[in-house]
């Protein structure tokens, strides 16, 4: 993982200043494998929960499709409906449940690692909190645009790759193994170990397995604390 832009928020839900100080954030740390076609557009992130008696951090790698799903979840939340996000089982999942008073209950369930569920009530949110989250999503897409295109099943190219001295654009292709049971080589994974295959059932809209990055080391951590 490498970031040249610093840490930015994809999600930041916090009670207004002077209240409890509780917050739930998803922070983007950088691209998962910058410069590597098979991992360049993945984002290395962490879910961060801050409350009176607990601070919890859950590492998560986001795919471009996850950002699209978050946009859909925001549409549900704007209509006053509950929303689930990251519910494929590949990462910790998040559930957002508005209440009648204008607050929001946020739950994070770390199914892949610890099995822990943390729920945080946010009773005093800004009246424009949905619009604020949409602005954060727009910012993430601006800072980390999609730069890899799948030209055919298992073949990827850079969308834009400036040639030296300002010449015309050049394209670089990389083809993944045709055997869906064989992961990319260690060179393709930039020394991070073999990739995993995401079953078709957990990738809606896909007619074939997708290559996913190797799991990040270390489960989500929850440590008691005395405050935010």
N, C-alpha and C positions, 0 to 999 in steps of 0.2 A: 504494500500500500504506500502511496505517495501522494501528497497534496501540495500544490503550489498556491492554493487559494486560502489556506487556513480552514479552520472548522466553521461550517455554516449549518444552520438549522433547516431541516426539512419540515419538522413539526416542533412547535413550541407552544404548549398550553400551560398557562400559569395564572394563578389567582392574582387579582389586582394588588398592587403594593399596599402594605399596611394590614394585610389579612394573614392567612396561615403560612404563606410562602410555599405552598405545595405546587409542584409543576411536573409535567411529563414532556419530554423532548425526544426527538430523533435527530441526532447530529450526524452530518456527513463529514467524514474525516478525509476522504480523497477517493480517487479511483482505486479499484481493487488490484488491478495489474496494468498500470499505465504502459502503453506501447505494445501490449500483447493483444492480438486480435481477439482471442477467446475470453479475455477478462477485462479489456479496456473499458467497456461501457458498464461494468458492474461497479457499484459504489460500496465502499467500506464504511459502515455506519455503526452507531450504537444507540440503543434505547436507554434513556436516562430518566430515572424516577427520583424525585426529591420530595420527602414528606417529613413530618415531625419525628417519626421513630425509625425511618428507614431511608437509606440511599441504595439504589439498585442500578446496575448497569448490565445490559445484555448486548453482546456484539451481534451484528447482523450484516449480511451482504445482500444488497438490493439489486435486483435485475431491472432493466428498463420497464418491463411489464409491471413491476411493483409500483412504479410512479403512476402509471396509467390507472392501476387499481385504486391508488390513494385519491386520485382525482375523482373517480366514481364514488368513493366513500364520502368525500366532501360534499358531493351533490346530495347524497342521502342525509347527511347531517344538516345541511342547509334547509332541508325540508322537515326537519324535526324527527327524522327516523334514526334508529340505531344503525351502527355500521361495524362490520368486521374488516380487518385488514391483515394481510400476511397470514392467511389461514390455510395454506397448503400443507403445513406440517414441516416444511423445510427450515423455517426460522421460528423464533418466538412470534406469537400472534398478538394482535391488539384488538380490543373491543371498545367501542365508544357508545355510551348510552346517555342521551340527553334526559334531563328530568323536567318536570312541569314548572319548576321555579327558574329555569334558565341555566341551571348548572349542568355539569357533565361528569359522568362516572367513566373512568378509563381503567381498563384491566389489561395487564400483560401476562400472558401464559407462556412459560418457557417449556413447551412440550419436548423439543429435541434433546435438551440437556438435563436440567434439574427437575422439571415437572412443577416448578414453583409458579404460583399465580399471585400477582400483586395488583390490588385494586386501589385506586386513588380517587377520592371525590374532589371535584373542583367546583365549589359552590359559587364563587364570585369571579366570573370571567368577563372579559371585555365584551361589549355588545356586538363587536365586529370581529369576533374571534374566527369565524369561518372565513371571512374575507382575508384576514391576516394569514391564515394557513395557506390559502390559495396564492397569496403573494410569495410566501416562502417556497412553495412548489415551483412557481415561475422562476424564482431566483436560482434554485438548484438546477433547473433545466438550462438556464443561461450559462451558469458556471461550468456545468458538466454536460454539454450537449452530446447526443448520440453521434459517434464518429465512425462506427463500424456498420456495414450493411451486409446482410446475408444474400448473396447473389444466386445461390442455388442450395439445395439441401446439403449442409455440411461444409459449404464454401463461404468464406468471409473476405471482405475487402474494406479498406479504409474509404470513408466517404470523401474526405479531402486530405491530401498529403502534398503540401507545397514542394515542388522540385527546387533544387539549388538555383540561386541567382534569379529567382522569380520566373522561371520557365513555366511551361504548362503543367497542369496537375499530373501527378503520377499515381498509379494504383498498385497496391500490393495485395496479393491474395494469399490466403492460407486455407488449406482444406483439412478438415478433421477426418479421422479414420472412418471408412464406410461401414465397418463392422460396429454396430451399436453396442456391442459388449466390450469393446476395447476403448479405454480412455485415451485422451491425447497424451503424447509423450511428455516427459519431464521438461523438455525444451519448450514445448508449447505452453506449459504451465509456469514458465519462468522460475523453475526450481522449487515451486511450491508443492510438488507432489502431484499424483494423478488427480484428474478431475472426477467428479461423480456424475452419474447419469440420473437426471430427474425423470421419473416415470411419466409416461404420457398422461396418466390420470391426474397428475398434480400440475400439469401445464395446460390449462384450458385453451382450446383453440389450436392446439398443436397435434399433428398427426404422427409425430415421431418423438423420440426422446430428445431432450435438450441437454447440452453439456453445461454442467454447473461447476463452480469453483470448489476446491477441497474445503471441508469445514474448517473454520477458524479454531485454533486451540483455545481451550478454556471455556467453561460454562459461564452463564450469567452469574454475577456475584451479588449477594444481598448481605449487607452488613448493618447491624443495628447502629443507630446513631442517636444523638441527643437533639438533633434539629436539622434544618435544611442546610 
